[in-house]
Amino acid sequence: MFEEDPARAELPPGEQGGKDTQTGERDSAEETAAAALRPHPWTTSWIRDILVSIGVSAFIIVFLYQPVRVEGTSMQPTLQDEDRLFINKIAYRVGEIHRGDVIVFLYPHDHSKSYIKRVVAVSGDEVRIDHGRVYVNGKPLKEDYVPRRFTDERSLPDEIVPPHEYFVLGDHRSVASDSREFGPVERDLIYGKAAFVYWPMDQMGVVR
């Protein structure tokens, strides 16, 4: 014995009445309607991909990278006013801060504000500025990122950068508010490294 496939089973001769035929048609219509209501595999896959993409994007923004907008001209010509860039939020959780890094930190005198500057001296370094020329550990600092027209004549006596602090300057020295005014920045206030400018298009590139 075997079971007949319901989709292909036929009624015995003499029993194919109108009533049974209508029942079969109604069942077929109901099955068709139910099939139409079931989500298409492609639709399910598409929704799943969107949810995964949103989850990955949220993870990247919260834990890895964060978009920020530059306000002001103190980091010209490296960064322009209104530039949009990504900052790497995990770089200093697993690595060290180095001279030359462009960092984002909470302003020491008002933690509701964030500043972006360049590190020129790290903990333990001796730093001084003589008429705009920066010296670190007695040697003049090579600063190709500071055009001559952006320099100034300010000076600063010898200073040892305290432990867990960093001396930062803006690339546009004549207008920047930086460690010359508010002193070295504590490590706990630094929360990101400038990584990549994504807007405007003509400024797109890695921050150096």
C-alpha positions as CSV (number, residue, x, y, z in Angstrom):
1,M,0.0,0.0,0.0
2,F,1.1,3.6,-0.4
3,E,-0.2,7.1,0.3
4,E,-1.5,9.1,-2.6
5,D,-0.1,12.6,-3.1
6,P,-3.1,14.9,-2.1
7,A,-2.2,17.3,-4.8
8,R,-2.7,14.7,-7.5
9,A,-5.3,12.3,-6.0
10,E,-8.5,11.9,-8.1
11,L,-11.9,11.1,-6.9
12,P,-13.3,7.6,-7.9
13,P,-15.5,7.5,-11.0
14,G,-19.1,8.4,-10.2
15,E,-18.3,10.5,-7.2
16,Q,-17.1,13.6,-8.9
17,G,-20.1,15.7,-8.1
18,G,-20.4,19.4,-8.3
19,K,-20.2,19.8,-4.6
20,D,-17.0,18.0,-4.3
21,T,-15.5,19.9,-7.2
22,Q,-16.4,23.2,-5.6
23,T,-14.8,22.0,-2.3
24,G,-11.6,21.2,-4.2
25,E,-11.5,24.5,-5.9
26,R,-12.1,26.3,-2.6
27,D,-9.3,24.4,-0.9
28,S,-7.0,25.3,-3.8
29,A,-7.9,29.0,-3.5
30,E,-7.2,29.0,0.2
31,E,-3.8,27.4,-0.3
32,T,-2.9,29.9,-3.0
33,A,-4.0,32.8,-0.6
34,A,-1.9,31.3,2.2
35,A,1.1,31.0,0.0
36,A,0.7,34.6,-1.1
37,L,0.7,35.7,2.6
38,R,3.9,33.8,3.4
39,P,7.0,36.0,3.2
40,H,9.1,35.4,0.1
41,P,12.6,34.0,1.0
42,W,14.2,36.9,-0.9
43,T,12.3,39.4,1.2
44,T,13.3,37.7,4.5
45,S,16.9,37.6,3.4
46,W,16.8,41.3,2.4
47,I,15.3,42.3,5.8
48,R,18.0,40.2,7.6
49,D,20.8,41.9,5.6
50,I,19.5,45.3,6.5
51,L,19.2,44.5,10.2
52,V,22.8,43.1,10.2
53,S,24.1,46.2,8.4
54,I,22.4,48.4,11.0
55,G,23.9,46.4,13.8
56,V,27.4,46.5,12.3
57,S,27.1,50.2,11.7
58,A,26.0,50.9,15.3
59,F,28.9,48.8,16.6
60,I,31.4,50.7,14.5
61,I,30.0,54.1,15.5
62,V,29.8,53.2,19.2
63,F,33.0,51.3,19.7
64,L,35.4,51.9,16.7
65,Y,34.8,55.1,14.6
66,Q,32.8,58.2,15.1
67,P,32.0,61.0,12.6
68,V,32.8,64.5,13.7
69,R,32.7,68.0,12.2
70,V,35.6,70.5,12.5
71,E,34.7,73.9,13.8
72,G,37.3,76.7,13.4
73,T,40.6,77.2,11.6
74,S,43.1,76.3,14.3
75,M,44.2,73.1,12.4
76,Q,44.6,74.6,9.0
77,P,46.0,73.6,6.5
78,T,45.6,69.9,7.7
79,L,41.9,70.3,8.6
80,Q,39.6,73.0,7.3
81,D,36.6,74.6,9.0
82,E,33.5,72.4,8.4
83,D,35.5,69.3,7.4
84,R,33.8,66.0,8.2
85,L,36.0,63.2,9.4
86,F,36.1,59.9,11.3
87,I,37.9,59.6,14.5
88,N,39.3,56.2,15.7
89,K,37.9,55.6,19.2
90,I,39.7,52.4,19.9
91,A,43.2,53.5,18.8
92,Y,44.3,54.7,22.3
93,R,42.5,51.9,24.2
94,V,44.9,49.4,22.7
95,G,47.8,51.6,21.6
96,E,50.0,54.5,22.6
97,I,49.7,58.2,21.8
98,H,52.6,59.4,19.7
99,R,54.1,62.8,18.8
100,G,52.5,64.0,15.6
101,D,49.1,62.3,16.3
102,V,46.1,64.5,15.7
103,I,43.8,63.8,18.6
104,V,40.3,64.7,19.8
105,F,39.8,65.5,23.5
106,L,37.6,67.2,26.0
107,Y,38.5,70.8,26.6
108,P,40.2,70.8,30.1
109,H,38.1,73.8,31.3
110,D,34.8,72.7,29.9
111,H,34.1,69.1,29.3
112,S,31.0,69.8,27.2
113,K,33.4,71.0,24.4
114,S,35.8,68.9,22.3
115,Y,39.0,70.1,20.7
116,I,41.2,68.7,18.0
117,K,44.9,69.4,18.0
118,R,48.3,67.8,17.3
119,V,50.5,66.1,19.9
120,V,54.0,67.7,19.9
121,A,55.3,66.3,23.2
122,V,54.4,63.3,25.4
123,S,54.8,62.5,29.1
124,G,58.3,63.1,30.3
125,D,59.3,65.3,27.4
126,E,60.9,68.7,27.9
127,V,59.3,71.2,25.6
128,R,59.9,74.9,25.0
129,I,59.0,77.4,22.4
130,D,61.3,80.2,21.2
131,H,59.7,82.8,19.1
132,G,57.4,80.2,17.5
133,R,60.1,77.5,17.1
134,V,59.2,74.4,19.1
135,Y,62.0,72.4,20.8
136,V,61.4,68.9,22.3
137,N,64.1,67.5,24.5
138,G,66.5,70.2,23.3
139,K,66.0,69.5,19.6
140,P,64.1,71.7,17.2
141,L,60.9,69.9,16.1
142,K,60.5,69.4,12.3
143,E,57.0,70.6,11.5
144,D,56.3,70.4,7.7
145,Y,52.6,70.7,8.5
146,V,53.0,74.3,9.7
147,P,53.3,76.7,6.7
148,R,55.4,79.8,7.3
149,R,52.4,82.0,7.0
150,F,50.7,80.2,9.9
151,T,53.5,80.6,12.4
152,D,53.7,83.2,15.2
153,E,56.3,84.7,17.6
154,R,55.0,83.4,20.9
155,S,57.5,81.8,23.3
156,L,57.2,79.4,26.2
157,P,59.8,78.6,28.8
158,D,61.1,75.1,29.4
159,E,58.4,72.7,30.7
160,I,58.4,69.0,31.5
161,V,55.2,67.3,30.4
162,P,53.7,65.6,33.5
163,P,53.0,61.8,33.6
164,H,49.9,60.8,31.7
165,E,49.6,64.2,30.0
166,Y,50.3,65.5,26.5
167,F,51.4,68.9,25.1
168,V,49.3,69.8,22.0
169,L,49.3,72.6,19.5
170,G,47.1,73.7,16.6
171,D,48.8,73.7,13.2
172,H,47.6,77.2,12.6
173,R,49.8,78.7,15.4
174,S,48.8,82.3,15.0
175,V,45.1,81.6,15.9
176,A,45.1,78.3,17.8
177,S,44.1,77.9,21.4
178,D,46.2,75.0,22.7
179,S,48.6,73.9,25.4
180,R,50.3,77.3,25.3
181,E,47.1,78.6,27.0
182,F,45.5,75.7,28.9
183,G,48.5,73.5,29.5
184,P,49.1,69.8,28.8
185,V,46.0,67.6,28.3
186,E,45.3,64.7,30.7
187,R,45.2,61.2,29.1
188,D,41.7,60.6,30.4
189,L,40.4,63.5,28.4
190,I,41.6,62.1,25.1
191,Y,39.0,59.9,23.4
192,G,40.0,59.6,19.8
193,K,42.5,59.9,17.0
194,A,41.7,61.8,13.8
195,A,41.7,59.1,11.1
196,F,40.0,60.0,7.8
197,V,38.4,63.1,6.2
198,Y,35.4,62.0,4.2
199,W,33.9,65.4,3.3
200,P,34.3,67.6,1.3
201,M,35.5,65.4,-1.6
202,D,38.5,67.5,-2.4
203,Q,39.8,67.1,1.2
204,M,39.2,63.3,1.4
205,G,42.1,61.3,2.7
206,V,43.9,60.0,5.7
207,V,44.8,62.6,8.4
208,R,48.5,63.0,8.8
